[in-house]
Amino acid sequence: MYILECSDGSYYTGSTNNLELRLAQHQAGEGANHTKKRLPVKLVYFEEYARIDEAFYREKQVQGWSRKKKEALINGKSELLPQVALAYRDIKALSGGFENLSHPNEPKL
């Protein structure tokens, strides 16, 4: 599983069984549509797995992450991953920002 930073600052997450070849393909414009339009790209993070299905699973997991969470991973700040995984509404609720988190039709206790 790997993460590329594109020329526009966006991130592309992929998986492969030959990282060197895949990077060369991306740089040559033979990679994904996302990277073709945003060359050059730079490898900013990778993880190695014994099996491609494990790498593919991890790729799909990381693709669903927010930019901040990806950046925490890229920068080796794994302790920040749970914090940056919270949605804004969750942070607001945890800090007491919402008066009533229950459904409007739910009886008050």
C-alpha positions in Angstrom: 0.0 0.0 0.0 1.4 3.4 -0.9 0.4 7.1 -0.8 1.5 9.5 -3.4 1.4 13.3 -3.2 0.4 14.8 -6.5 1.6 18.1 -7.9 -1.6 19.8 -6.8 -1.1 18.7 -3.2 -3.8 15.9 -3.3 -3.1 12.4 -2.2 -3.5 9.2 -4.1 -3.6 5.8 -2.3 -2.9 2.6 -4.2 -1.5 -0.9 -3.8 0.8 -3.0 -5.9 3.1 -6.0 -5.8 5.9 -4.0 -7.4 6.2 -0.5 -6.0 9.2 0.6 -8.1 7.4 -0.4 -11.4 4.1 1.2 -10.3 5.8 4.5 -9.4 7.5 4.5 -12.8 4.1 3.9 -14.4 2.5 6.8 -12.5 5.4 9.2 -13.4 5.0 8.2 -17.1 1.3 9.0 -17.0 0.3 5.3 -17.2 -1.1 5.2 -13.7 -4.6 6.1 -12.5 -6.6 9.0 -14.0 -6.1 11.0 -10.8 -2.3 10.9 -11.0 -2.2 11.3 -14.8 -3.6 14.8 -14.5 -1.5 15.8 -11.6 2.1 15.0 -12.5 4.7 14.8 -11.1 3.9 12.6 -8.1 6.0 11.9 -5.1 6.0 8.8 -2.9 5.3 10.0 0.6 4.4 6.8 2.4 4.3 3.0 2.0 3.6 -0.2 3.9 4.6 -3.7 2.8 2.4 -6.8 3.1 3.0 -10.4 2.5 -0.1 -10.7 0.4 -1.6 -8.3 -2.1 -5.1 -8.8 -0.7 -3.9 -7.5 2.6 -2.4 -4.4 0.9 -5.6 -3.9 -1.1 -7.7 -4.1 2.1 -5.4 -1.5 3.7 -5.6 0.7 0.6 -9.4 0.8 0.7 -9.2 1.6 4.4 -6.8 4.5 4.0 -8.7 5.8 0.9 -11.7 6.5 3.2 -9.7 8.6 5.6 -9.7 12.3 5.8 -6.8 14.3 4.6 -5.7 15.1 8.2 -5.7 11.4 9.1 -3.7 10.5 6.0 -1.2 13.3 7.0 -0.9 11.9 10.5 0.0 8.5 9.0 2.4 10.0 6.5 4.1 12.0 9.2 4.5 9.1 11.6 2.1 10.6 14.1 0.1 7.4 14.8 -0.9 8.7 18.2 -3.0 11.3 16.5 -5.0 8.8 14.4 -7.9 8.4 16.8 -8.1 12.1 17.4 -8.2 13.1 13.7 -10.6 10.3 13.0 -13.4 12.1 14.9 -15.8 14.0 12.8 -16.4 17.6 13.6 -19.9 16.9 15.0 -18.4 14.3 17.4 -15.7 16.7 18.6 -18.4 19.4 19.2 -20.6 16.9 21.1 -17.8 15.7 23.2 -16.9 19.2 24.2 -20.5 19.9 25.3 -21.3 21.9 22.2 -24.7 20.4 21.6 -27.4 20.9 24.2 -29.4 17.8 23.3 -27.9 14.8 21.4 -31.1 12.8 21.6 -33.7 12.5 18.9 -36.5 15.1 19.1 -39.2 12.5 19.7 -37.2 10.6 22.3 -38.5 11.1 25.9 -36.2 13.2 28.1 -34.8 11.5 31.2 
